[in-house]
Amino acid sequence: MSAFFGSTHRHFQDEHGTRKLADRLEDLAHPAFEARDRDFIQGVSMVFISTVDGQGRPTVSYKGGAPGFVRVTGPSELVFPNYDGNGMFLTLGNIAESAQVGLLFIDFERPHRLRVQGRAELSNDHALLGLYPGADYVVRVTTSQIFVNCGRYIHRNAGSTPSPHVPDPRGRQPFPAWKRLDLFEGALPAPDARRVDEAGGMIPIEAYPGEDGA
């Protein structure tokens, strides 16, 4: 019995003659991190995470931080922070309801990608949060399958620069300009509303300067 493939996957594999290849790739998948997996994961500055809500509806989110923001903390465990976002909490809400997640790590400089499947849980443990100034939660993932994907279609992105909004060692980051848009007047949490007032108030979308951290 395959842990990866059901009848629909097998249909396409048989149609294209790739069943043996797919089985070999499944054989190469592993539940615990190998040294090269750890080195790759702990050197990236972004990860894409897929989650599912209680109605089975999927979503995919991008999470970014300083290189090393994803930490391998055990043979089959990794953690990463959740920083301030748009307030929808789609990823965290989905994890709280349905723990199954998929992670996609990509190196755009030397095309390579690694996929991690597992179960996630949220933690506000002070010791973990202490690793990530500026984070409101830490996501802990226990892995079930780790496997490499073909990297040939990854577009190279040389000269990438980390976002200025990644929290600094004291947890500080520039206030996001999008929260000043008049579209969100009356909808912001009180601390953000105060920051908007301190910054000079709301602005129309035509005056939106982008998120360069200035």
N, C-alpha and C positions, 0 to 999 in steps of 0.2 A: 504494500500500500504506500503510495507516494504522499509525503507531507506537503508537497508543492502543488501537484497537478491533479485536476479533476477531469471529468469526461470531456468538457469543452476544450481544455488545453490539449488533451490527447488527440482530439479531432484535428486541430490545426497542425500539431506535430506530425501526425500520420500523413496528413495531406501534403506536407512539405518535406517529409522524410527526415525529421529532426528529433524523433523520439529518443534515439540512442544518445544524441548530443545533449538533449535536455536531461536525461538520466545521469549522464556524466557530470553535468553542472550541478545537479542536485547532490550527487555524491561528494562533490567538492565543497558544498556548503557546510558550515560548522557552527555550533552553538556558542563556542568560546572564542575570544579574540586571540588571534595570532599576533606575533610581534609586529609584523608589517601592517596589520590592521590598526593596532594601537598607535603606531607612529603616524600613520596617515590621518586617522581621526583627530588626534591631538595636535595636528599641524594645520587644520583647516580653519577658516574664518566664517563658514556658513554651513547650514544643513537644511534640507527640505524635509518636512515631516507631514505624513498623511495620517489623518484620524477619521473616525466615523462616529456620528451621533447616534442617539438611541433609536432613530428611525432608519438607520442604515445609510444615511446620506454622507458621502465622503467630502472632505476638504483637504487642501494641501496648503501648508504655511511655510514661509521662509523664516529661518532663525539665523541671526548673525551676531558676531561678537569678535573680540580680539582673538587671534590665533591661540588655540589651546582652551577656548571657552567650553568645548566639549571635552570632558575628562572620562577616561576609562578607569573606573574605580573598583573593578573586580573582574574575574575571569569572563563573566557574562553580564557585566553591568557597566553602563555609562550614565553620566549625568550632564545636564546643561541647564543654563539659567533661562528664566522667562523675564524679559525686561518690559517696561511700560510700552504699550502698543496703542491700538485704536479703541480699546475698551470693550470690544465685542467678546473677547475671551473664547473664541471658537475652539482653539486647540485645547486649552485647559478644560473647558466645559465638556468637550468630547472625551478627553482622557478620563475625566471624573465619572463619565457615564459608560464608556466603552473603552477598555484599556488597550485594545489592539492598535498598534502603530507600525508604520513603516518609515524608515529614515533613508534618505539618499544623500550621500556625501560625494561632492564633485571637485576635482582639481581641474581648473580651466587652463592652467599653465602647461601642465604635462598631462594631456587628456587621460583621465582615470576616474572611475567611479566605484563606489562601494555601497551595497545595500544592506540594511539591518532591519530585520523583522523582530518584533517582541511585544512585551506588555509594559505599559508605562504607568507610573503613579506620581502624584504630586507630593512635594515635601516642602514644608516651611521650617525644617530643622535649622536651628541657629548655626550649627557647625557648618552645614552645607551652604546656607545663605552667606556665611562669612567668607566663602571662597569667591563670591560674586557680588561685590558692592554694586548697589543699584538694582539688584534683582528682587522681584516680589515673591517668586516661587522658584524651586528647582525641580526639574523633571528628571525622574530616575527611570531608566529603561532596563529591563531584564531581557536579554536577547534569547531568541530561539533559533534564528538562522542568520548567518552572516555570509555574504557571497559577493563576488566581483561581477560587475556588468561590463559588457563591451563599451569601450570609450571612444570608438572611432567617429561617432557623430557629435562629439562635444566640441563646441566652438571655442577656440583659444581666446583668452581675454588677458593679454599681456598688459602689465602696468597697472593692475587694479589697485585701488587705494581704499583702505578701511574707512568706513563711514565715520564722520566726526561725532555721530550720536552714540557710538559705543561708550558705555559708562567708563570714566577714568578710574584709577585705583581707589578713589574716595567715593565712587558711585555717582559722580556728577556728570551731567550731559547737557547739551544745549536744549532749550525749550523748543519743541517742534513748532514750526511756523504754521503748519496746517491747523493747529488748535486755535489760531487767531482768526480763521476764516469765519465770516459772519453766518455761514451756513450752520455753524454749530453753536450760535449764540443761544444761551439758556439750556444747553444740553451737557455742558462740561461739569465734571466734579468740582466742588468748591475750591480745592487747592489750585486746580488748573485755571479756573476763572480768575482767581487772584493774580496768577502769573500773567494772564492776558492783560489785565488792567495795568499791571506793572510795566508791561511791554508797550503800552500805548493804546490798548483796546483792540477791538475787532477790525478786520480789514476785508475788503471785497475780494473775490477770487481773482479779479484782474490784477490785484496788487500782490498776489502770492509770490514770494521770492524763491520758492523751492526749499529744499532741506539740506543746504550746504553747511549748516552749523554756524553760520555767521550771526 
